[in-house]
Amino acid sequence: MGYPSIEVLTMWYNEEFLAPFFLSHYSFADHIRILVDVDTTDNTRMVIEKYSNTILEDMVFPDGLDDDMVVDRLNRCYVESKADWVIAADADEFVLTPNLHEFLKERTEDVFLVRLYEVYRNITDSDLDLSLPISEQRRHGDPNAVGGSNKSGAKPIVVHTGKKIRWMPGRHRIWNRHKLVTANDTLLGSHWMLADNSRPFIERRLRGRIRQSKNNVLRGHGCHFNDVTEDKVIRQLEQHMNDGRVF
């Protein structure tokens, strides 16, 4: 029996900086389907076009980022996928389990949770380097720094196709997971939300508050962005400069 096919699903807005890291990390995937917000103003599209296994599709938001629209589109992409497995990840989410084709070859579970560690730039770290694997960079963080809808620290990111899987907004939960088989293995992952103290990361964090649609505000989606300020982001980065190794 050959290796199972894998498709990566993601939705982006102005991800020019993270895009090469994401696309290089997931280069093993048979396809990477990227929904790009049509309001994107940087060179995200140009970066995507340099990678042969990418599929670029437009995403239109009439009123700013709408998490209900995002998850509806991702759920449709999941149903339409011709792959055996789907990895649904944001631009700053990296599944670190090596050789996923081999790992998933004989697995029959429906869902794998991925423990995403919040990582930061340690005082001993060098600048981010596209030539190095993600797993060899930004390995320091706070192992207890999880909360809100992701309080378990694990997201249902790797899923078998052909199942009745439907993510809820934010993809922290699957609406009918009690009817699915969840693997006992929790996979290792890295969350690069604030993996560096450089401007691209600070600005990316700040725009989460600016781009919220009326629906997001009304339904409480993205509420963790509500009180974000540049001073708070910088203080958070400084507080984690001496974190220990998490992987």
Secondary structure, 3 states (H helix, E strand, C coil): CCCCCEEEEEEECCCCCCHHHHHHHCCCCCEEEEEEECCCCCCHHHHHCCCCCEEEEEECCCCCECHHHHHHHHHHHHHHCCCCEEEECCCCEEECCCCHHHHHCCCCCCEEEEEEEEEECCCCCCCCCCCCCHHHCCCEECCCCCCHHHCCCEEEEEEECCCCCCECHHHCCECCHHHCCECCCCEEEEECCCCCCCHHHHHHHHHHHHCECHHHHHHCCCHHHCCCCHHHHHHHHHHCCCCCECC
